[in-house]
Amino acid sequence: MLNNTNAKSVTLGRLHVAELADQARVTPTTVRYYARLGLLNPTREPDNGYRRFSNADLHRVKFVRQAQSFGLTIGDTKAILEMVDHGDSPCLQVETLVEHRLVEIRNRVAELQVLERRMTRALDSWAQMKHPAPRNGEFCPLIERVDADSEGRLGSMRNMKLNNCHHRSSDGANQSGPA
């Protein structure tokens, strides 16, 4: 069981929203958002209802930002802080979360690489199209024709590779050149 220094303080915090935001290097909107989500535990001034934040809240804002720098979501971070608030060490959970986020990031990088190649091919194809006029109800020929052009070329390349594979000699050598 950990000593819980992040529990809601019973005394009035010393920092207003703008002061906490300034010290944590975030916007006041971010501080209000974190408070609304329950990541922070502000007290209220009895005479005007203004939020007041403690040093523990400042530490929590900085922790949230650090957690986000590891790809953790606000939901992940909230779960981590709830574990801390209950006196539990979240480190094993953090390691598991970061491992999952890393897999997601790697998948996203692969998707972005595919998108990059698609965009490069599209720009190359568009350079040859010379901005054609729409026809047959097209909205934008650049978008609507590029896949048809790419698929036609890809289909031709696939057929060439298949044909080359069928022309191998009995010893496995390719008689019509490289595939």
C-alpha positions, -999 to 999 in steps of 0.1 A, spaced: 0 0 0 14 34 -11 13 65 9 -14 85 -9 -3 121 -13 -27 128 -42 -59 124 -22 -83 152 -23 -71 178 2 -94 191 29 -78 225 29 -83 252 3 -58 249 -26 -35 278 -33 -37 280 -71 -65 294 -93 -70 279 -128 -48 303 -146 -20 299 -120 -21 261 -122 -22 263 -160 8 286 -161 29 265 -137 20 233 -155 25 249 -190 -10 240 -202 -40 262 -211 -67 271 -185 -91 252 -208 -70 220 -202 -71 225 -165 -108 229 -165 -112 198 -187 -90 177 -164 -110 189 -134 -143 180 -153 -130 145 -160 -121 140 -123 -83 140 -129 -79 169 -106 -94 175 -71 -100 213 -68 -117 228 -38 -141 257 -41 -138 291 -26 -168 294 -3 -175 331 -11 -173 329 -49 -171 293 -59 -138 297 -78 -118 265 -81 -86 263 -61 -59 237 -69 -32 222 -47 4 213 -54 -9 177 -57 -31 189 -86 -1 205 -102 18 172 -100 -12 154 -115 -14 178 -145 23 172 -151 19 135 -148 -10 135 -172 11 153 -198 40 129 -193 16 99 -196 3 114 -229 39 116 -241 40 78 -239 9 75 -260 -14 69 -231 -50 83 -235 -68 104 -209 -88 73 -201 -57 53 -195 -43 81 -173 -75 84 -153 -74 46 -146 -37 50 -135 -45 79 -112 -75 60 -97 -51 32 -88 -28 57 -72 -58 72 -53 -66 38 -40 -30 33 -28 -21 8 -55 11 9 -77 1 12 -113 34 4 -128 26 -31 -142 -6 -16 -157 14 12 -172 38 -12 -188 10 -32 -203 -8 -1 -216 24 12 -232 30 -22 -249 -5 -21 -263 -1 15 -275 32 6 -291 14 -21 -312 -13 4 -321 14 30 -331 33 4 -352 0 -5 -370 -7 32 -376 28 38 -390 22 9 -414 -11 24 -424 5 58 -429 32 43 -451 6 27 -473 -12 60 -475 21 78 -483 27 54 -512 -9 58 -524 -6 96 -523 27 95 -542 12 72 -569 -18 95 -571 3 126 -575 24 109 -602 -8 98 -620 -23 133 -617 7 149 -632 0 128 -664 -38 136 -663 -33 174 -668 -65 183 -647 -92 166 -669 -127 180 -669 -154 159 -650 -175 136 -671 -205 113 -665 -214 129 -631 -179 128 -617 -171 152 -589 -133 153 -593 -116 131 -619 -83 133 -600 -98 113 -572 -123 92 -591 -100 81 -619 -68 75 -600 -80 42 -585 -92 29 -618 -59 39 -634 -39 24 -606 -60 -8 -605 -55 -12 -643 -18 -9 -640 -16 -31 -609 -37 -57 -627 -14 -56 -657 16 -60 -635 0 -89 -616 -8 -106 -649 28 -101 -661 41 -117 -629 17 -146 -632 26 -152 -668 63 -151 -659 57 -177 -632 40 -201 -657 70 -199 -681 95 -216 -658 116 -244 -671 117 -278 -654 148 -268 -635 129 -238 -620 147 -211 -641 126 -183 -654 127 -183 -692 110 -150 -698 132 -128 -675 127 -117 -639 92 -117 -624 
